[in-house]
Amino acid sequence: MSADAPMYREEALRARVGQGLGEIVLAQPPATRWWVALGLVCGLLVLALLLGGQYTRRVAVAGQLLPSGGVMRVAAPAPGLLQTLAVREGQAVRRGELLGTLSFERRAEGRSVETGVTELLQRREDSLKQELERADTAESDERAALARSVAGLRSELARLDEALALQNRRVELSEESSARYEALVEPGHVSREEWQQRRADALDQRARAGAMARERAALQRELASRRDELALLAERQRKQRAALERDLARAGQEREEAEGRHVLQLVAPADAVVAAVLVEAGQSVDAGRTLFRLVPPEDPLQAVLYAPSRAAGPLKPGDTVLLRYQAFPFQKFGHHQGTVREIAPAPVFGEELLNIGLGLHPQLQKGAEPYFRVTVDLPAQALDGPRGPAVLRPGMLLEADLRAEKRRLIEWVFEPLLGVASRW
């Protein structure tokens, strides 16, 4: 036997391996291949879904319907009592039109303190008015008296001028007569005594003319004085009247301020429609309480949402949101698609949301988290319901679903692993 020859013969080995029942065959059912193929296809589909599929996480936010021009709120500046109510809901008002009056009266010993002060100031104002009327009457009387005096002096001066003219003529005649008699004394036609008598008469006439001239000068001075008094009277009366009018205006202002301190007229800040009257006449109100809500006439509604930073961050103008109105259940009215128009650059906080009536909404009761105002354009101003159109009204609350984040499914699946890996 050579060294390369096997220890056992080939026939012996085949005989040892052989079995009486034949060779072992591992048979598989035909359906197994199909199940394997189906599983492989499903796995590929799942893998394709994970790689190509996307999921958008949505955040529910709250808001309300407001006119695009905003809502005007008329509030009480201080605690008081609403005395009168001049408008009703749905009424159109003009700028400056009275909405109601608010009283801030204090009472002492059963009497209103403010009313007593107002009555005192009113009496002072009435007294000044009477004094002004008396001053006007006195001015008229004094002016009339001075005018009569001036007229009398003018008349007397005119008569005196006539008398003085006659007297001057007498003086001339007396002088001429005295001169003629003086010429006749030398020839002896008249006696010297007669000439002296004529001369004395001429001097007397001249003295009378001088007296009348002095009287005329005195009348002229008195007339000038009366004219000056008449001119000064107008200036003096003007100053006196101006002083009284200033006192009267000051008294009226003080009275109005006193009335304003305890009675305030609430007026419309602009042309609007009264959307809500939140008080009744005779009702006590606290400081800062909203009494009236006004909306611009024919102003379209818009949705104003308040979104947390995690939801407002991915938003941009033009994005779509799904709206649900609390007054109209979405089971009957469905969801409505709105379009984001504007996102406020600065946030608001819980106390500010309380002022607009949203601080108690369940979506906004999450501590001191800031919220961003998101303005959304509505698809329509009314909803189609089972009983006909449903009109949307200002102030209605609503909820909306905002798209917060969009990722592929595989990113959502492996996000925990990626988060752990990033920490290492």
Buried (B, 14 or more C-beta within 10 A) or exposed (E): EEEEEEEEEEEEEEEEEEEEEEEEEEEEEEEEEEEEEEEEEEEEEEEEEBEEEEEEBBBBBBBBBBBBBBBBBBBBEEEBBBBBBBBEEEEEBEEEBBBBBBBBBEEEEEEBEBBEBBEEBBEBBEEBBEBBEEBBEEBEEBBEBBEEBBEEBEEBBEEBEEBBEEBBEBBBEBBEBBEEBBEEBEEEEBEEEEBBBBBEBBBEBBEBBEEBBEBBEEBEEBBEEBBEBBEEBEEEBEEBBEEBEEBBEEBBEBBEEBBEBBBBBBBBBEBBBBBBBBBEEEEEBEEEBBBBBBBBEEBEBBBBBBBBEEBBEBBEEEBBBBBBBEEBEBEEBBEBEBBBBEBBEEBBEBEBBEEBEBBEBEBBEEEEEBBBBBBBBBEEEEBEEEEEEBEBEBBBBBBBBBBBBEBBBBEBEEEEEEEEEEEE
